[in-house]
C-alpha cells in the first residue's frame, strides 16, 4: 500500500487562566484533580438560554449544542499528603465560563461535558461525586497548551467504482479486495440534515461502531464535503462524500459508550 504524508495541522499555543479546581476519583479509586481554565483563544459556543439548554439536553441529539474546549494531557502531581495524583487541565472560553458560574444548569452541563470528554479521550471512568476546592483555583503548575486552528487535511480520496478492472494476485484475489480488508470494514452510516426541509443548518452523521471500546483508536477527519473515519488496527474504514460543504472548525463528535454510536455534528458552511 502507498504511504501518504500529511501536513501537520496549523496550531497555536495558549496559556490557560485558572478558574476553579474539581477533585474526584477514578473507578480504580485513584485521586484526580480537574482544573477548569479559561482562554479568550477558545471560541465561545453560541449563546442560548437555560430553557433552550433544557430542550437540547432532553432532545434526541444533545450534540447540537457544542462547547469548544481543550483537553490537556494528564500530568502527575503530589497532593497535600505527599501522595501521587493525576491532574487534567481543561480550557474553555472565558465568557462561557462566567456564564456557568452564574447558572447551575450550565455549570452541571459543563461538568458533564468535561467528564465525558476526558473519559472518552483517555479511556477512564470518573466518579460523579466531586468536591470544588475552595481556596485553590488550580492544582499543580499552569502549562501552555497547543490547540489546532485548522482541521487536519484529508488523508486521501479514493474512488470506489465497483466496475474498476483490478489486477489479481497469484491466488486470484483482486488487489482492491486486499486493500479493503487491510483498512477494515465499512461501518453503517446515516446522515441527517437539520432542519429536514429548507436551508440546511447542520448535518448529523451517526456511525455505528460496535467493535470500538475507546475513541483513542479512532481517527476522524472532516473537511469540505468529505468525512473520513479510520479505526485502528484495521477495524473500520469510511470515506464518504457529504451532501454539503461543512465548517470543519465547528464540527463536534461524541461517542456513546453504551450504544457504540459516534455522532458527528457538522455545521453547513455558508455559501
N, C-alpha and C positions, 0 to 999 in steps of 0.2 A: 504494500500500500504506500501511497505517496505521503510525505510529511508536509504539512502546511505551516509556515511560520506566521504567527500572529504578531502584530504590532502591540506593544504594551499600551493599555488604555491610558488616556490622559488622566492625570490626578493632581491633587494639591494637598498640602498639609494644613492642619488646623490645630490650635492649642485649646482644648476644652476648658470651659469655665465651670467650677464646681457649683452644683445645685443642691443636692442632698444625697445621702447615702442610705441604702437599704441593706439590712442584714437578714439572711435566711440560711437554709441548709439544703444540701442535695439529698437525693433519695438514699445515698450511702452515708448520710449524717455528717458530711463534711461542711464546715463553716464557709459561707460565701458572702462577700460584700459586693453590692452593685452600686457604682457611682453614677447617678443621673446627672449629666452635664449638659451644657448648652454651648451653642456657637451660632453666630449670625451667618456662617457659611453653609449651614444645613438649611435647605429650603423649608419654608413653612407649609404645612398642609392647608388645604382650602378651609376657609372659615365657616364653621357650622355651629348651630345652636345645640343645646342639650337635648331638645326634642328631636332634632334631626339625628343626633348621635344615637339616641334610644331606638329610633326606627331602623337605623342602619345595623345596629347590633342585633336586633331581632329579625332582620331580613335574612333571606337565603344566601346572600352574598355580602357579608360584612367587610370583605376586602375592597369594596368600592370606595371606602374612606381610607386612604393611605397616609401614614405618618412617616416621612423620611427620617431615618436615624442611622447613625454609625455605631456598629457593634465592635468594640475593640477586642483584641486578643486578650486572653486571661493572663494575669501576672500574679506571681506569688508574693505574699506579704506576711508579716508576723502580727498577730493580734496582741492585745494589751497583756495577755498572759504569756507571750513569747512563743505561742504555738503557730504553726503554719496555717495559712488560709488562702483561698483563691479570690481574686478581685477582678471584676469586669467594669470597664468604662463604657457607658452608653451616652451618645451625644445626640441631642435633638435641637430644634430651632428654639431660640430664646423666647420669642413671642408665644409659641405654643406651650413652652414650659410654664410661663407666667399664667397662662390660661388654666393649666392643670392644677396650679396651686390655689386657684380661686374656685375651682369646680371639682367636687368629689367625683362626679360622673366621669369627667375627662381624666382625672387622676387614676381612677380604677381602670379605665380603658387603656391608659398609657402603660401601667404596670403589667397588664395582661399582654399587651403587645411586646413589651420588653422581655418578659419571661418566655413567651412563645418563640420570639426571635432567637434568644440565647439557647434555648433548648434545641431548636431545630439546627442551628449553626454548629453547636458544639456537642450535640448528641448527649445532653444531660437532662435530668429532671430535677426541678426545684420545688421545695415546699412552698405552699401559698401562705404559710404563716410567716409574716415579716415584721421587722422592727425598724422604724426610721430612727437613725441616730440623731439625737437632739443637739449635741454640742460638736458635731463633726460633719462638715459638708462633703468631705472627700476622704476616702481611705487609701493610704499609700501616697505615691508621688504622681503629680499631673504629668502626663506624657503626651507628645504630639500624636495625632492620628492622621493617616493618609486616606483621603476619600477620592472616589472616582468622579470625575466631572464629565465623563463621556462613556457611553456603554462600549463594551468590547466589540471589536469588529467581528463580522460573521466569519465562522471558520471556513466554510465553503458553501457553494451552491451546487447541487448535484442533480442532474436530470434523472428522472425516474420513469422514462418511457419504456413500457413493457415490450415494445417492438424492437428494442435495440438488439442487434445480432452480435452477441458477445462471443468471444473466442472461448474454447473449452480447454481444460487441463487434461492430463494423461488419463484421468479417471472418468472423463466425460462430463465433469461438472462445470457449469459456467463460472467464469471468474466473478461475475456480478453476484451470483449466489454466495460465493465465498466471502466477498466483501460485506454483504448484508449480514451474514452470520457473525462476522467479527465485530460488527457495530452493534449487535443486539437487535431484539425485535422492536417493531414499531408499536408504541402504546396506543391505546384507544384515546381519541381526541374529539372533543366537542367544543365548537366556538359559538359563542352567543354574542349578539350585538345589543347594546343598550343605548337608547330605547329601541324596542323592536321595529318601530316604524319612524319615518322621518330621518333627520340627520343623526348619524351615529356619533355618540359621545365617547363610548367605551367599547372595546372588545374584551370579552372574558373567555379565556381558554381554560377548559377543565381537562386535565390529562390524568388518566388512571395509571398509577404506578404501584401495583400490588406487591411487587417484589422488592420495593425500596424500604429500607429501615431508617435511613438518615439522609437528609438532603446534602450532607457533606460529600456524597458520591455523585451528585447531580450537577452538571454544568448547564446553565440556561443562558442563551443569547437572544436578544430581541433587537431588531433594528430595521428601519424602513418598513417593508411589508413582508418580513421573514421572521419566523420563530424557529430556533434550533435548540433541541434538548438532547443531551447525551448523558446516560447514567453508566457509571463505571462499576466494575470492569465488564464492558460489553454486555450490559443488561438491557438497556433501551437506547434507541436512537430515533429521533424525529426531526425532520426538516420539512416545514410546511409554509406555503405562501399564504399570507393574510389577505382578507378582502380589502383592507385599507392600510395605508401607511400609519404607523403609530409613533407616539412620543416615547422613545426608549428610556429617557432620563426620568420619566414619571411613572414608569411601569413598576408594578409591585407583584410579588409572588408569595403565596402562602401554601405550605404543605400540611395537610390534615393527617395526623398520625393514625387515627382510627380508620378513616375511610380510604387512606392511601391515595388521595386525590390532590394533585398540585393545581392550584387555581392561580392563573396569571391574569391580572387586570391591566389592560393597556389602553391609555387614553388615545383616542384617534387624533392624529396630527392635524393642525389647521392647514387649510388649503393655501 
